[in-house]
Amino acid sequence: MAIGEAGPGSVRSGSQPRRLEETMRGRLGRECVYVPSCRFGLYVALRHWCPPGGRVLMSPVNDDVIFFVVLAAGLRPVQAPLNPLDASIDVEAVPDDVWGSLSAVLTTNLYGSPDPAPELRARCDALGVPLIEDAAHAIGSEVGGRPVGAWGDASVFSLSKHVGAQAGGILSFADPDLGAELREACDRLLTPRRAASELAYAARPYAEAAVRGLGLRRAAWAALRLLGLTERDGIRMPLRPDALARAVGSAPDLAAHDPWVRVDMHTYRRESGPLRLRRIRRRLGRLDEVLEASREGTELLLATRWARPRDGSGAQPLFRVPLLVADRDAAIAALARRGIVVGYLYDPPLDDYAGEDFTDLSPAPEAARWFARHALPVDPLRAREAVEVLEESGARPAEPPERLTRWSAPPPDRARVPAPDGGSGAVRPGTATVTVTAKELGPSRG
C-alpha cells in the first residue's frame, strides 16, 4: 500500500461517517449508508435491486453520468415521457407494454421538483419491481407528505448540491436488515484514498474564492479548455459510441464504464478521508439554513412570468429553479455578464443524445425536447439578481406548443397569485404566474 493511502473500510468504521448517516437517518426515518458520491451509491443500489439485463424506466432529461451508471450496472435504460413544465415522469403517458417490461423505475426529481412518487410507488408495487429515487437535487423536497427519498426501496442523495460539500453522498433504503450487505458491497467497490487528493480537496474552496474575488471565473474556464483539462465541450460529454459499445458488452462492470462515470468527479468512488468528512459534516450541519434560503428564492422565482404554473402548494427548497425562456442562450449570456453562471443543463434529452443502440426511446419525446431546450436553471440563492438581469435583458417566456398544454391551466383557486412584497402582479392568461419587475424586487442580495 502506497504512502498516504488507506484500505477500504478504515474510515468507514470511524465515527464521522456514522454521524453523517445518523443525521440523514433522522431526516428520512430510514437506514442510511455514507458513500463517496451519489453516482456511486446509485450504482450500488442498481446492482443490488436489479437483475443484469433488466430494463429501468428513467427520465431523458437527466445528467448523462446517471445514464452511464445505469449502463454500467448492466441495465437497459428506458426513456419515459415527461411533463414539459418540470420534466417529471408523466405516469399516465407510459404505455402499458412498457410498464410490463420493467425491472425498476428510477426517479430524477430534477432540480428538486419531485417526481410523482406516490403514483410511481403504487405502480411499482403492482408490478413487483423496485422504485429507486435519485434525490441528488431534492434533499429538502417533499411529496405526498413525505420527504423525497422516503418512497423508494432505495434512494440516493448528493452532499455536493444543497449541502455544498463538493463530495459525499447517502444511500438510503427501506429495509434496515440490508445495512451490512450494502456496506460490504460499497467497500468492495471503493478505491483507496490518497493524501494528494485530500489536500487538493482541502485547498479547493480557497482557490475558488480567489478566482471569484479576482473576477477570473471566465478566464479560468478558458484556460482549462485551452489546456485540454475539461471533459465537456458542450452540455453533454462525448458519447464515443464504439468504446461505449465495448464497455456495455462487459457490463455489469463499473471499471469498464469509468471514463464516462467519472466525468466532473474523478473521486466518485474514492474512500473519503478525514478532511473531506469533517467538511461534509460542517456543511450538513448548516443545511436547514440553506434550505430556508433556497425556499425563499424559489418562491420569488416561481412568482415570475418565466416560471411554470403553480399548483397551490408551498414552494420546495429547489436546488435550481427551471425558468422557461424563449431564447435560453441569450439569457445565459446576459446572466454570465453579471457573473451568474448557469449549469445543470441537460440538452438534448438522453434518447436523442445516445440513440436506440443504447436506450429505448421515449414514446412521446416532444415534451422532454421542449423542456430541455427552454429550461434555464437559476440558483434560488441568487434569485433577486437573476430576475433583475432577465428583466433588463428583455427575456421572453417560452410558451409550450398547443399539443403540450394539458399541464398549463392553473387550478381554479390559483387564478391569481400575489406578487412578492404585497404587489398585485400581472397575471398572464392561462397561467398562474406573475410579472415581477426588478424595481419591485428591491436591492439585490447577490
C-alpha positions as CSV (number, residue, x, y, z in Angstrom):
1,M,0.0,0.0,0.0
2,A,1.4,3.4,-1.0
3,I,2.2,6.1,1.5
4,G,-0.9,8.3,2.1
5,E,-3.3,5.5,1.2
6,A,-5.7,3.6,3.4
7,G,-7.5,0.4,2.7
8,P,-11.3,0.4,2.2
9,G,-13.3,0.4,5.4
10,S,-10.6,2.2,7.5
11,V,-12.6,5.4,7.7
12,R,-16.0,3.8,7.2
13,S,-15.5,2.2,10.6
14,G,-14.8,5.5,12.3
15,S,-17.3,7.9,13.9
16,Q,-17.5,10.6,11.1
17,P,-19.5,8.5,8.5
18,R,-21.7,7.2,11.3
19,R,-22.6,10.8,12.3
20,L,-23.5,11.7,8.7
21,E,-25.6,8.6,8.5
22,E,-27.4,9.4,11.8
23,T,-28.2,12.9,10.6
24,M,-29.7,11.7,7.4
25,R,-31.5,8.9,9.2
26,G,-33.2,11.5,11.4
27,R,-34.3,13.4,8.3
28,L,-35.7,10.4,6.4
29,G,-36.7,7.9,9.1
30,R,-34.9,5.0,7.5
31,E,-31.5,3.4,7.3
32,C,-28.6,5.3,5.6
33,V,-25.1,4.4,4.5
34,Y,-22.5,7.1,3.7
35,V,-21.0,6.8,0.2
36,P,-18.4,9.0,-1.6
37,S,-20.8,10.2,-4.2
38,C,-24.4,10.0,-5.3
39,R,-23.5,8.2,-8.6
40,F,-21.5,5.6,-6.6
41,G,-24.5,5.0,-4.3
42,L,-26.8,4.7,-7.3
43,Y,-24.6,2.1,-8.9
44,V,-24.6,0.0,-5.7
45,A,-28.4,0.3,-5.5
46,L,-29.0,-0.7,-9.1
47,R,-26.7,-3.7,-8.7
48,H,-28.4,-4.8,-5.6
49,W,-32.1,-4.4,-6.6
50,C,-32.0,-5.0,-10.4
51,P,-31.0,-8.2,-12.3
52,P,-28.4,-7.8,-15.1
53,G,-30.1,-7.1,-18.4
54,G,-33.1,-5.6,-16.6
55,R,-35.0,-2.5,-18.0
56,V,-35.1,0.7,-16.0
57,L,-37.6,3.5,-16.7
58,M,-35.9,6.9,-16.3
59,S,-36.2,10.5,-17.4
60,P,-34.5,11.5,-20.6
61,V,-33.8,15.0,-19.1
62,N,-31.1,13.9,-16.7
63,D,-27.3,14.0,-16.3
64,D,-25.6,11.8,-18.8
65,V,-23.4,10.5,-15.9
66,I,-26.6,8.8,-14.5
67,F,-27.3,7.3,-17.8
68,F,-23.8,5.7,-17.9
69,V,-24.3,4.5,-14.3
70,V,-27.4,2.6,-15.5
71,L,-25.4,1.1,-18.3
72,A,-22.5,0.2,-16.0
73,A,-24.9,-1.8,-13.8
74,G,-25.8,-4.0,-16.8
75,L,-29.2,-2.5,-17.3
76,R,-31.1,-1.1,-20.3
77,P,-32.4,2.5,-19.9
78,V,-36.0,3.1,-21.0
79,Q,-36.7,6.7,-21.5
80,A,-40.0,8.0,-20.1
81,P,-42.5,10.6,-21.4
82,L,-42.4,13.7,-19.3
83,N,-44.4,16.7,-18.1
84,P,-43.0,19.5,-20.2
85,L,-43.2,22.1,-17.3
86,D,-41.0,20.4,-14.8
87,A,-39.6,17.3,-16.5
88,S,-41.2,14.9,-14.0
89,I,-42.2,11.4,-15.3
90,D,-45.7,11.5,-16.9
91,V,-47.1,8.3,-15.4
92,E,-50.2,8.2,-17.5
93,A,-48.3,8.5,-20.8
94,V,-46.1,5.4,-20.2
95,P,-47.6,2.7,-22.4
96,D,-48.9,-0.5,-20.7
97,D,-46.5,-2.7,-22.5
98,V,-43.6,-0.6,-21.3
99,W,-44.8,-0.9,-17.7
100,G,-45.0,-4.7,-18.1
101,S,-41.4,-4.9,-19.3
102,L,-39.6,-3.1,-16.5
103,S,-37.3,-4.3,-13.8
104,A,-37.2,-1.0,-11.9
105,V,-38.2,2.7,-12.0
106,L,-35.6,5.4,-11.4
107,T,-36.8,8.9,-10.5
108,T,-34.9,12.1,-11.1
109,N,-36.6,14.8,-9.0
110,L,-35.0,17.3,-11.4
111,Y,-33.7,20.5,-9.7
112,G,-35.6,19.4,-6.6
113,S,-39.1,19.2,-8.2
114,P,-40.5,15.9,-7.0
115,D,-41.4,13.2,-9.4
116,P,-44.9,11.7,-8.7
117,A,-43.5,9.2,-6.1
118,P,-46.9,8.1,-4.7
119,E,-48.2,7.1,-8.1
120,L,-44.9,5.5,-9.1
121,R,-44.8,3.6,-5.8
122,A,-48.2,2.2,-6.5
123,R,-47.2,1.2,-10.0
124,C,-44.1,-0.5,-8.8
125,D,-45.9,-2.4,-6.0
126,A,-48.5,-3.6,-8.6
127,L,-45.7,-4.7,-10.9
128,G,-43.5,-6.2,-8.1
129,V,-40.4,-4.1,-9.1
130,P,-38.3,-1.7,-7.1
131,L,-38.6,2.1,-7.0
132,I,-35.2,3.8,-6.8
133,E,-35.1,7.5,-6.1
134,D,-32.3,9.8,-7.3
135,A,-32.7,12.6,-4.8
136,A,-29.4,14.4,-5.7
137,H,-31.2,17.7,-6.2
138,A,-34.0,17.1,-3.7
139,I,-32.5,16.7,-0.2
140,G,-35.2,19.1,1.2
141,S,-38.2,18.4,-1.1
142,E,-41.4,16.6,-0.1
143,V,-44.1,14.8,-2.0
144,G,-47.3,13.2,-0.7
145,G,-46.5,14.3,2.9
146,R,-43.1,12.5,3.0
147,P,-39.6,13.5,2.1
148,V,-38.3,12.8,-1.3
149,G,-36.2,9.7,-0.8
150,A,-38.6,8.1,1.7
151,W,-40.7,6.4,-1.0
152,G,-38.3,4.1,-2.8
153,D,-36.9,0.7,-2.0
154,A,-33.6,2.7,-2.2
155,S,-32.8,6.4,-2.6
156,V,-29.5,8.2,-3.2
157,F,-28.6,11.8,-2.1
158,S,-25.8,14.1,-3.1
159,L,-23.9,16.1,-0.4
160,S,-22.4,18.2,-3.2
161,K,-25.6,20.1,-4.1
162,H,-27.6,21.9,-1.3
163,V,-25.0,20.8,1.3
164,G,-22.3,22.3,-0.9
165,A,-19.5,20.0,0.3
166,Q,-18.4,19.0,-3.3
167,A,-18.1,15.4,-2.1
168,G,-20.1,12.7,-0.4
169,G,-23.5,11.1,-0.7
170,I,-26.0,9.0,1.1
171,L,-27.6,5.6,0.1
172,S,-30.8,5.2,2.0
173,F,-33.1,2.1,1.9
174,A,-36.4,0.9,3.4
175,D,-35.2,-2.5,4.8
176,P,-32.9,-1.9,7.7
177,D,-31.7,-5.6,7.6
178,L,-29.8,-4.8,4.4
179,G,-27.4,-2.4,6.1
180,A,-24.5,-4.9,6.5
181,E,-24.9,-6.3,3.0
182,L,-24.9,-2.9,1.3
183,R,-21.9,-1.6,3.3
184,E,-20.0,-4.6,2.2
185,A,-21.0,-4.0,-1.4
186,C,-19.7,-0.4,-1.1
187,D,-16.5,-1.4,0.5
188,R,-15.7,-3.9,-2.3
189,L,-16.0,-1.1,-4.9
190,L,-14.2,1.7,-3.1
191,T,-10.7,2.7,-4.2
192,P,-8.2,3.8,-1.5
193,R,-8.0,7.4,-0.5
194,R,-4.8,9.4,-1.4
195,A,-3.1,12.2,0.6
196,A,-2.7,14.3,-2.5
197,S,-6.5,14.1,-3.3
198,E,-7.3,15.1,0.3
199,L,-5.0,18.1,0.2
200,A,-6.4,19.2,-3.2
201,Y,-9.9,18.9,-1.7
202,A,-8.9,21.0,1.3
203,A,-7.4,23.7,-0.9
204,R,-10.2,23.9,-3.4
205,P,-12.5,26.4,-1.6
206,Y,-9.7,28.8,-1.2
207,A,-8.7,28.6,-4.9
208,E,-12.3,29.0,-5.9
209,A,-12.7,32.1,-3.6
210,A,-9.6,33.6,-5.2
211,V,-10.9,33.1,-8.7
212,R,-14.3,34.7,-7.7
213,G,-12.7,37.5,-5.9
214,L,-10.4,38.4,-8.8
215,G,-13.2,38.1,-11.3
216,L,-11.3,35.4,-13.2
217,R,-14.0,32.7,-13.5
218,R,-14.4,33.0,-17.3
219,A,-10.7,33.3,-17.8
220,A,-10.1,30.2,-15.7
221,W,-12.6,28.1,-17.7
222,A,-11.0,29.3,-20.9
223,A,-7.5,28.3,-19.7
224,L,-8.8,24.8,-18.7
225,R,-10.3,24.3,-22.2
226,L,-7.1,25.5,-23.9
227,L,-5.1,23.0,-21.8
228,G,-7.5,20.2,-22.6
229,L,-8.3,19.8,-18.9
230,T,-12.1,19.9,-19.3
231,E,-14.1,16.8,-20.4
232,R,-17.1,18.5,-21.9
233,D,-17.0,20.8,-24.9
234,G,-20.8,21.3,-24.6
235,I,-23.6,20.3,-22.3
236,R,-23.2,16.6,-23.0
237,M,-19.9,14.7,-22.8
238,P,-18.7,12.9,-26.0
239,L,-20.6,9.6,-26.3
240,R,-17.8,7.7,-28.0
241,P,-20.2,5.0,-29.2
242,D,-17.7,2.4,-30.3
243,A,-15.9,2.4,-27.0
244,L,-19.2,2.6,-25.1
245,A,-20.5,-0.5,-27.0
246,R,-17.4,-2.4,-25.9
247,A,-18.0,-1.3,-22.3
248,V,-21.7,-2.2,-22.4
249,G,-20.7,-5.7,-23.7
250,S,-18.8,-6.3,-20.4
251,A,-21.5,-5.0,-18.1
252,P,-22.1,-5.1,-15.2
253,D,-18.7,-3.5,-14.8
254,L,-18.1,-0.2,-13.2
255,A,-14.4,-0.1,-14.1
256,A,-15.2,-0.5,-17.9
257,H,-17.5,2.5,-17.7
258,D,-15.2,4.6,-15.6
259,P,-14.3,7.0,-18.5
260,W,-17.9,8.1,-18.6
261,V,-19.0,7.7,-14.9
262,R,-16.0,9.7,-13.5
263,V,-16.6,12.9,-15.6
264,D,-16.8,16.0,-13.4
265,M,-15.8,13.9,-10.3
266,H,-12.8,11.6,-10.6
267,T,-13.0,10.8,-6.9
268,Y,-16.6,9.5,-7.2
269,R,-15.6,6.0,-5.8
270,R,-12.6,7.0,-3.7
271,E,-12.8,6.4,0.0
272,S,-13.3,9.7,1.9
273,G,-10.6,10.9,4.2
274,P,-10.9,12.8,7.5
275,L,-10.5,16.3,5.9
276,R,-13.3,15.6,3.5
277,L,-15.6,14.0,6.1
278,R,-15.1,16.9,8.5
279,R,-16.0,19.5,5.9
280,I,-19.1,17.5,4.8
281,R,-20.2,17.3,8.4
282,R,-19.9,21.0,9.0
283,R,-21.8,21.8,5.8
284,L,-24.5,19.3,6.6
285,G,-24.9,21.0,10.0
286,R,-25.9,24.2,8.1
287,L,-28.3,22.5,5.7
288,D,-31.5,23.9,7.3
289,E,-30.3,27.4,6.8
290,V,-29.5,26.8,3.2
291,L,-32.9,25.1,2.6
292,E,-34.7,28.1,4.1
293,A,-32.9,30.5,1.9
294,S,-33.5,28.2,-1.1
295,R,-37.2,28.1,-0.4
296,E,-37.4,31.9,-0.2
297,G,-35.5,32.3,-3.5
298,T,-37.7,29.6,-5.1
299,E,-40.9,31.4,-4.0
300,L,-39.6,34.6,-5.7
301,L,-38.6,32.9,-8.9
302,L,-41.8,30.9,-9.2
303,A,-43.7,34.2,-9.0
304,T,-42.1,35.5,-12.2
305,R,-43.5,35.4,-15.7
306,W,-40.9,32.8,-16.8
307,A,-42.0,30.2,-14.2
308,R,-44.3,27.2,-14.7
309,P,-47.9,27.4,-13.4
310,R,-48.2,27.0,-9.6
311,D,-50.3,24.1,-8.2
312,G,-51.3,25.8,-5.0
313,S,-48.8,24.1,-2.7
314,G,-45.9,25.7,-0.9
315,A,-42.6,26.1,-2.6
316,Q,-40.0,23.4,-2.3
317,P,-36.4,24.4,-1.5
318,L,-35.3,23.8,-5.0
319,F,-31.6,23.3,-5.9
320,R,-32.3,25.2,-9.1
321,V,-35.5,26.8,-10.4
322,P,-36.1,25.9,-14.0
323,L,-37.4,29.1,-15.6
324,L,-38.8,28.6,-19.1
325,V,-37.4,31.2,-21.5
326,A,-37.8,31.6,-25.3
327,D,-34.1,32.3,-26.0
328,R,-32.1,30.4,-23.4
329,D,-28.7,31.1,-24.9
330,A,-29.3,34.9,-24.8
331,A,-30.5,34.6,-21.2
332,I,-27.4,32.6,-20.2
333,A,-25.2,35.2,-21.8
334,A,-26.9,38.1,-20.0
335,L,-26.6,36.3,-16.7
336,A,-22.9,35.5,-17.4
337,R,-22.2,39.2,-17.9
338,R,-23.4,39.7,-14.3
339,G,-21.2,36.8,-13.1
340,I,-24.1,34.3,-12.7
341,V,-23.0,31.0,-14.2
342,V,-25.8,28.7,-15.4
343,G,-25.1,25.0,-15.1
344,Y,-27.0,21.7,-14.8
345,L,-28.3,21.8,-18.3
346,Y,-29.5,18.5,-19.8
347,D,-30.0,19.2,-23.5
348,P,-30.5,17.2,-25.7
349,P,-32.6,14.5,-24.0
350,L,-30.8,11.2,-23.4
351,D,-32.6,9.3,-26.2
352,D,-31.6,11.9,-28.7
353,Y,-28.1,12.0,-27.3
354,A,-27.5,8.3,-27.1
355,G,-29.8,6.7,-29.7
356,E,-31.6,3.4,-29.8
357,D,-28.3,1.4,-29.7
358,F,-28.0,2.3,-26.0
359,T,-31.5,3.1,-24.8
360,D,-35.2,2.5,-25.5
361,L,-36.6,5.8,-27.0
362,S,-39.3,7.7,-25.3
363,P,-42.8,7.0,-26.8
364,A,-43.6,10.7,-26.6
365,P,-40.3,12.7,-26.8
366,E,-41.7,16.2,-27.6
367,A,-42.2,17.3,-24.1
368,A,-38.7,16.4,-23.0
369,R,-37.2,18.2,-26.0
370,W,-39.2,21.3,-25.3
371,F,-38.2,21.4,-21.7
372,A,-34.6,20.6,-22.3
373,R,-34.4,23.4,-24.9
374,H,-36.1,26.1,-22.8
375,A,-35.3,25.3,-19.1
376,L,-33.0,27.9,-17.5
377,P,-31.9,26.6,-14.1
378,V,-31.5,29.5,-11.8
379,D,-29.8,29.3,-8.4
380,P,-32.5,30.4,-5.9
381,L,-29.8,31.8,-3.7
382,R,-29.2,34.5,-6.4
383,A,-32.9,34.9,-7.3
384,R,-33.2,38.7,-7.0
385,E,-30.1,39.4,-9.0
386,A,-31.1,36.8,-11.7
387,V,-34.6,38.3,-12.1
388,E,-33.1,41.8,-12.4
389,V,-30.8,40.6,-15.2
390,L,-33.6,38.8,-17.0
391,E,-35.9,41.8,-16.8
392,E,-33.2,44.1,-18.1
393,S,-32.3,41.8,-20.9
394,G,-35.9,41.5,-22.1
395,A,-36.0,37.7,-21.8
396,R,-39.4,36.4,-23.0
397,P,-41.2,33.4,-21.5
398,A,-41.4,30.3,-23.6
399,E,-44.9,29.2,-24.4
400,P,-45.5,25.5,-24.8
401,P,-46.9,24.3,-28.1
402,E,-50.6,23.6,-28.1
403,R,-50.0,19.8,-28.1
404,L,-48.2,20.2,-24.8
405,T,-50.7,22.4,-23.0
406,R,-52.7,19.9,-21.0
407,W,-50.4,20.7,-18.0
408,S,-50.7,24.5,-18.4
409,A,-54.1,25.5,-16.9
410,P,-53.9,26.7,-13.3
411,P,-56.2,25.2,-10.7
412,P,-59.4,27.2,-10.3
413,D,-58.4,28.7,-6.9
414,R,-55.0,29.8,-8.3
415,A,-56.2,32.2,-11.0
416,R,-54.2,35.0,-9.4
417,V,-51.1,34.8,-7.3
418,P,-49.9,37.8,-5.2
419,A,-46.5,39.2,-6.2
420,P,-43.7,39.4,-3.6
421,D,-43.7,42.3,-1.2
422,G,-47.5,42.6,-1.4
423,G,-47.7,43.7,-5.0
424,S,-50.6,42.6,-7.1
425,G,-48.7,41.3,-10.1
426,A,-49.8,41.0,-13.7
427,V,-51.2,37.5,-14.4
428,R,-50.6,36.0,-17.9
429,P,-53.7,34.5,-19.4
430,G,-53.8,30.7,-19.0
431,T,-51.2,30.5,-16.2
432,A,-50.8,31.2,-12.5
433,T,-47.6,33.1,-12.7
434,V,-47.0,36.9,-12.3
435,T,-44.7,39.5,-13.8
436,V,-42.3,40.9,-11.2
437,T,-40.1,43.8,-12.2
438,A,-36.6,44.5,-10.9
439,K,-37.8,47.6,-9.2
440,E,-40.4,45.6,-7.2
441,L,-37.7,43.2,-6.1
442,G,-35.6,45.8,-4.3
443,P,-31.9,45.7,-3.9
444,S,-30.0,42.5,-4.8
445,R,-28.8,40.2,-2.1
446,G,-26.4,38.6,-4.6
